[in-house]
Amino acid sequence: MTEQTPTPAPTGVSARRGPLRAGQRVQIKDAKGRLNTITLIPGGQFHSYQGVLRHDDLIGGPEGVVVQNSSGHDYQVLRPLLNDFVLSMPRGATVVYPKDAGQIVQQADIFPGAVVVEAGVGSGALSMSLLRAIGDAGRLHSYERREDFAEIARANVESFFGAAHPAWSIHVGDAQEKMLQVHEPHSVDRVVLDMLAPWECVDAVATVLAPGGVWLTYVATATQLSRVAEAIRESGKFTQIEANETLVRGWHLDGLAVRPDHRMVAHTGFLLTARRLASGQEALRMKRRLKVSEFKDEDVEAWTPSDESRWTPQALGERVVTDKKARKNLKEARLTARRAAEAEQGVDAHGNPA
């Protein structure tokens, strides 16, 4: 009987299971619910007003344990989930929140082995979800205008997976131009855009996206949503557009005191999806009810201003990340990635301890 060679573990599996290793990030929570994320370092210590917790007490042990610090206070120890990781990692641009990332993977129908285009990459939060969905056999091409943001994203992704992901490529530059240089016509399965002016990419997306492929756009404001929707309709190359947003409200659970939380994660962005029609086909003209009144010129100008200089991140409420802050976050991200890579050196190709 021929002995079969074991299949190597998918990228990142070894960082999600087995004993805790030096260089990995863990979450520690005290009895009052206070949560801290730390990177395990031999000889390292976590200091708080409650005492000192030694990293060596965690390294080599399992996750899911409750340990005591020097003063006898209990801490619960777990590896951070992807949701936890993206909200605590160093950031360049604002991250795509987990509630939206999950919907993007589902609504864009990201499947194992898919060829996916993403722009912009930001801090790499959405890239992690997309890479998990396509697996090692897929291909993710991420486009980012700012080189410092691209480097922060690269370090964050390597920190989470423990190494560079074999299915990922980052391209620095304008997505509208580079997309046409990198991809053959109709060679991309899915396109996911998170950028200021996605309507500028209609022709590029229509060129690279395969017939039946999904284009998903993530935008923060209603003005962006309206403008990109009208641009897609005018092109005539895509199916009817669907748009939605996701609101998440947690619940307080304490005995009989069961009620919605007072705080919730409300609006973060809109998701707009459309599918590519085959070449030469025109979109269906959906029948609409006649409007009682038409928009005035000043209404149109307020909603889609002719002066393109008015479409700025500041005008749309986006916070501008300074070069100084980006350099600081890049340094932190690279350090975390290096420690994660060192932790991975202690396992073999199948995810088992060496």
C-alpha positions as CSV (number, residue, x, y, z in Angstrom):
1,M,0.0,0.0,0.0
2,T,1.5,3.3,-1.1
3,E,1.9,5.7,1.8
4,Q,0.4,9.1,1.1
5,T,2.2,12.3,1.9
6,P,0.3,14.3,4.5
7,T,-1.2,17.5,3.2
8,P,0.5,20.6,4.6
9,A,-1.7,22.6,7.0
10,P,-3.3,25.8,5.5
11,T,-1.4,29.0,6.2
12,G,-2.1,30.3,9.7
13,V,-3.5,27.1,11.2
14,S,-0.5,26.6,13.5
15,A,-1.0,30.1,15.0
16,R,-4.6,29.2,15.9
17,R,-4.1,25.9,17.8
18,G,-1.7,24.1,20.1
19,P,0.3,25.4,23.1
20,L,0.9,29.1,23.4
21,R,4.3,30.2,22.0
22,A,6.6,33.1,22.5
23,G,5.9,35.8,19.9
24,Q,2.1,35.1,19.8
25,R,-0.5,37.6,20.9
26,V,-3.0,36.6,23.7
27,Q,-5.9,38.3,25.4
28,I,-6.0,38.4,29.2
29,K,-9.2,39.3,31.0
30,D,-9.6,40.0,34.7
31,A,-12.7,39.4,36.9
32,K,-14.0,42.9,36.2
33,G,-14.0,42.2,32.5
34,R,-11.0,44.4,31.7
35,L,-9.3,43.1,28.6
36,N,-5.7,43.5,27.5
37,T,-3.9,42.1,24.4
38,I,-0.2,41.3,25.0
39,T,2.6,39.7,22.9
40,L,4.2,36.8,24.8
41,I,8.0,37.4,25.4
42,P,10.3,35.0,27.3
43,G,11.0,36.8,30.6
44,G,8.3,39.4,29.9
45,Q,5.8,40.7,32.5
46,F,2.3,42.3,32.4
47,H,2.1,45.0,35.1
48,S,-1.2,46.4,36.5
49,Y,-2.3,47.9,39.8
50,Q,-3.3,44.4,40.7
51,G,0.2,43.0,40.5
52,V,2.4,41.2,37.9
53,L,1.6,38.4,35.5
54,R,4.7,36.6,34.2
55,H,4.7,35.7,30.5
56,D,6.7,32.5,31.3
57,D,3.6,31.2,33.2
58,L,1.7,31.2,29.9
59,I,4.3,30.2,27.3
60,G,4.1,26.5,26.6
61,G,0.7,26.1,28.2
62,P,-2.7,25.8,26.7
63,E,-5.1,28.6,26.0
64,G,-8.4,28.8,27.8
65,V,-6.8,28.7,31.2
66,V,-7.3,30.9,34.3
67,V,-4.0,31.9,35.9
68,Q,-3.1,34.0,38.9
69,N,-0.7,36.9,39.0
70,S,1.7,37.8,41.8
71,S,-1.1,39.1,44.0
72,G,-3.5,36.2,43.5
73,H,-5.8,37.9,41.0
74,D,-7.2,35.7,38.3
75,Y,-6.8,36.2,34.6
76,Q,-8.5,34.3,31.7
77,V,-6.1,33.6,28.8
78,L,-7.2,33.1,25.2
79,R,-5.8,33.7,21.7
80,P,-7.6,36.7,20.1
81,L,-10.1,35.8,17.4
82,L,-9.9,37.6,14.0
83,N,-12.6,40.1,15.2
84,D,-10.5,40.9,18.3
85,F,-7.2,41.1,16.4
86,V,-8.3,43.6,13.8
87,L,-9.7,46.0,16.4
88,S,-6.4,45.9,18.5
89,M,-3.8,45.8,15.7
90,P,-1.7,48.9,14.6
91,R,-3.7,50.9,12.1
92,G,-3.0,53.0,9.1
93,A,-6.4,53.8,7.7
94,T,-9.6,53.1,9.5
95,V,-10.3,49.3,9.5
96,V,-13.4,47.6,8.0
97,Y,-15.3,46.5,11.1
98,P,-15.8,42.7,11.6
99,K,-19.6,43.1,11.1
100,D,-19.0,44.5,7.7
101,A,-16.2,42.1,6.8
102,G,-18.4,39.1,7.5
103,Q,-21.1,40.5,5.2
104,I,-18.6,41.3,2.5
105,V,-17.3,37.7,2.4
106,Q,-20.9,36.4,2.2
107,Q,-22.5,39.0,-0.1
108,A,-19.6,39.0,-2.5
109,D,-19.6,35.2,-2.5
110,I,-15.9,34.9,-1.8
111,F,-15.0,31.2,-2.4
112,P,-11.9,29.0,-2.0
113,G,-9.6,29.4,-5.0
114,A,-11.2,32.7,-6.2
115,V,-9.2,35.4,-7.8
116,V,-10.2,38.6,-5.9
117,V,-9.2,42.3,-6.4
118,E,-9.3,44.6,-3.3
119,A,-8.8,48.3,-3.2
120,G,-7.7,50.0,-1.0
121,V,-6.0,47.7,1.5
122,G,-6.0,50.2,4.4
123,S,-4.7,48.4,7.5
124,G,-5.3,44.9,6.2
125,A,-8.3,44.0,8.2
126,L,-10.5,43.0,5.3
127,S,-7.6,41.3,3.6
128,M,-7.4,38.8,6.4
129,S,-11.0,37.8,6.0
130,L,-10.6,37.6,2.2
131,L,-7.5,35.5,2.5
132,R,-9.2,33.1,4.9
133,A,-12.1,32.7,2.4
134,I,-10.0,32.1,-0.7
135,G,-7.4,29.8,1.0
136,D,-3.9,29.1,-0.2
137,A,-5.1,28.1,-3.7
138,G,-6.8,31.5,-4.4
139,R,-5.3,34.8,-5.3
140,L,-5.9,38.2,-3.6
141,H,-4.6,41.3,-5.3
142,S,-4.7,44.3,-2.9
143,Y,-4.2,47.9,-4.2
144,E,-3.2,50.8,-2.0
145,R,-2.2,54.4,-2.9
146,R,0.0,55.0,0.2
147,E,3.1,52.9,0.6
148,D,3.2,53.3,4.4
149,F,-0.4,52.0,4.7
150,A,0.6,49.0,2.5
151,E,3.5,48.2,4.7
152,I,1.3,48.4,7.9
153,A,-1.2,46.1,6.2
154,R,1.5,43.6,5.2
155,A,2.9,43.5,8.8
156,N,-0.6,43.1,10.3
157,V,-1.4,40.2,7.9
158,E,1.9,38.4,8.6
159,S,1.3,38.9,12.4
160,F,-2.1,37.2,12.2
161,F,-1.1,34.3,9.9
162,G,2.4,33.9,11.4
163,A,4.0,34.3,8.0
164,A,3.5,35.9,4.6
165,H,0.4,34.5,2.9
166,P,1.1,32.7,-0.4
167,A,-2.1,33.9,-2.0
168,W,-1.6,37.6,-1.4
169,S,0.0,40.3,-3.5
170,I,0.1,44.1,-2.7
171,H,0.3,46.7,-5.4
172,V,1.1,50.2,-4.5
173,G,-0.4,52.8,-6.8
174,D,-3.7,53.9,-8.3
175,A,-6.1,50.9,-8.5
176,Q,-7.9,52.2,-11.6
177,E,-4.6,52.2,-13.6
178,K,-2.8,49.3,-12.2
179,M,-5.8,47.0,-12.3
180,L,-5.7,47.1,-16.1
181,Q,-1.9,46.5,-16.2
182,V,-2.0,43.5,-13.8
183,H,-5.1,41.6,-14.9
184,E,-6.2,40.2,-18.2
185,P,-9.8,41.1,-19.3
186,H,-12.4,39.0,-17.6
187,S,-9.9,37.2,-15.4
188,V,-11.1,38.3,-12.0
189,D,-13.9,36.5,-10.1
190,R,-14.7,39.2,-7.5
191,V,-13.9,42.9,-7.0
192,V,-14.2,44.6,-3.5
193,L,-13.6,48.3,-3.4
194,D,-13.2,50.4,-0.2
195,M,-12.1,53.8,-1.6
196,L,-13.1,57.5,-1.8
197,A,-14.4,57.6,-5.4
198,P,-15.3,54.0,-6.6
199,W,-17.3,55.4,-9.5
200,E,-14.0,56.3,-11.2
201,C,-13.3,52.5,-11.5
202,V,-16.4,51.5,-13.4
203,D,-14.7,50.9,-16.7
204,A,-11.7,49.2,-15.1
205,V,-13.9,46.8,-13.0
206,A,-16.0,46.1,-16.1
207,T,-12.9,45.2,-18.0
208,V,-11.2,42.8,-15.5
209,L,-14.3,41.2,-14.0
210,A,-15.5,37.9,-15.5
211,P,-19.2,37.6,-16.7
212,G,-21.3,36.8,-13.6
213,G,-18.6,38.1,-11.3
214,V,-19.5,40.2,-8.3
215,W,-18.5,43.8,-7.7
216,L,-19.0,44.9,-4.0
217,T,-18.4,48.5,-3.0
218,Y,-18.0,49.6,0.6
219,V,-18.7,53.3,1.1
220,A,-19.2,55.4,4.3
221,T,-21.7,58.1,3.2
222,A,-25.1,58.2,1.4
223,T,-23.7,60.7,-1.1
224,Q,-21.0,58.2,-2.2
225,L,-23.6,55.4,-2.3
226,S,-25.8,57.4,-4.6
227,R,-23.1,58.5,-7.0
228,V,-21.5,55.0,-7.5
229,A,-25.0,53.5,-7.9
230,E,-25.8,55.9,-10.7
231,A,-22.4,55.4,-12.4
232,I,-22.9,51.6,-12.4
233,R,-26.5,52.0,-13.9
234,E,-25.2,54.4,-16.6
235,S,-22.6,52.0,-17.7
236,G,-25.2,49.3,-18.6
237,K,-22.7,46.6,-18.0
238,F,-23.9,45.3,-14.6
239,T,-27.1,43.8,-13.2
240,Q,-29.6,45.6,-10.9
241,I,-27.8,47.1,-7.9
242,E,-28.5,46.1,-4.3
243,A,-27.5,48.1,-1.2
244,N,-27.7,47.6,2.5
245,E,-26.0,48.3,5.9
246,T,-25.6,46.2,8.9
247,L,-26.3,47.3,12.5
248,V,-25.2,45.1,15.4
249,R,-26.8,45.5,18.9
250,G,-25.5,43.4,21.8
251,W,-27.6,42.1,24.7
252,H,-27.0,42.3,28.4
253,L,-27.4,38.9,30.0
254,D,-27.3,38.7,33.9
255,G,-29.8,36.4,35.4
256,L,-33.3,37.8,34.8
257,A,-31.9,41.1,33.7
258,V,-32.0,40.3,30.0
259,R,-32.2,43.4,27.8
260,P,-30.5,45.1,24.8
261,D,-27.2,46.9,25.6
262,H,-27.4,50.7,25.9
263,R,-24.6,51.0,23.3
264,M,-24.4,49.5,19.9
265,V,-22.2,49.5,16.8
266,A,-24.6,51.3,14.4
267,H,-23.6,52.7,11.0
268,T,-20.1,52.1,9.7
269,G,-20.7,51.8,6.0
270,F,-23.0,50.8,3.1
271,L,-22.5,47.7,1.0
272,L,-23.4,47.9,-2.7
273,T,-23.3,44.9,-4.9
274,A,-23.8,44.3,-8.7
275,R,-22.8,41.5,-11.1
276,R,-21.0,41.7,-14.4
277,L,-23.1,41.0,-17.5
278,A,-21.6,39.2,-20.5
279,S,-19.9,41.4,-23.1
280,G,-22.4,42.9,-25.6
281,Q,-25.3,42.5,-23.2
282,E,-27.3,45.4,-21.8
283,A,-28.8,45.7,-18.4
284,L,-32.5,45.2,-18.0
285,R,-34.4,48.5,-17.8
286,M,-36.4,48.1,-14.7
287,K,-39.9,49.6,-14.9
288,R,-40.3,52.5,-12.5
289,R,-43.3,54.5,-11.3
290,L,-43.4,58.0,-12.7
291,K,-42.2,60.6,-10.2
292,V,-44.5,63.3,-9.1
293,S,-41.8,65.9,-9.4
294,E,-38.3,66.2,-10.8
295,F,-35.2,67.2,-9.0
296,K,-34.1,70.8,-9.3
297,D,-30.6,71.7,-10.6
298,E,-29.5,72.9,-7.2
299,D,-30.6,69.6,-5.7
300,V,-28.5,67.6,-8.2
301,E,-25.5,69.9,-7.6
302,A,-25.7,69.4,-3.9
303,W,-25.8,65.7,-4.2
304,T,-23.3,65.1,-7.0
305,P,-21.3,68.4,-7.3
306,S,-19.7,69.1,-10.6
307,D,-16.6,70.4,-8.8
308,E,-14.5,67.2,-8.2
309,S,-12.3,69.1,-5.7
310,R,-15.2,69.0,-3.3
311,W,-14.9,65.2,-3.1
312,T,-12.2,65.0,-0.4
313,P,-11.7,62.7,2.6
314,Q,-12.3,65.7,5.0
315,A,-15.6,66.6,3.2
316,L,-16.8,63.0,3.7
317,G,-15.9,62.9,7.3
318,E,-12.8,60.8,7.1
319,R,-9.9,61.3,9.5
320,V,-6.5,62.0,7.8
321,V,-3.7,59.8,9.2
322,T,-0.5,61.8,9.6
323,D,2.8,60.5,8.3
324,K,4.2,60.5,11.9
325,K,1.3,58.4,13.2
326,A,1.7,56.0,10.2
327,R,5.4,55.6,10.9
328,K,4.7,54.8,14.6
329,N,2.1,52.2,13.7
330,L,4.3,50.7,11.0
331,K,7.1,50.2,13.5
332,E,4.7,48.5,16.0
333,A,3.2,46.3,13.2
334,R,6.6,45.2,12.0
335,L,7.7,44.3,15.5
336,T,4.6,42.2,16.1
337,A,5.1,40.5,12.7
338,R,8.7,39.6,13.5
339,R,7.7,38.1,16.8
340,A,4.9,36.1,15.2
341,A,7.3,34.8,12.5
342,E,9.8,33.7,15.2
343,A,6.9,31.8,17.0
344,E,6.1,30.0,13.7
345,Q,9.7,28.7,13.5
346,G,8.9,26.3,16.2
347,V,6.4,24.3,14.1
348,D,6.7,22.0,11.0
349,A,5.0,22.3,7.6
350,H,1.9,20.5,9.0
351,G,1.3,22.8,11.9
352,N,2.8,20.5,14.5
353,P,5.4,21.4,17.1
354,A,8.9,20.8,15.7
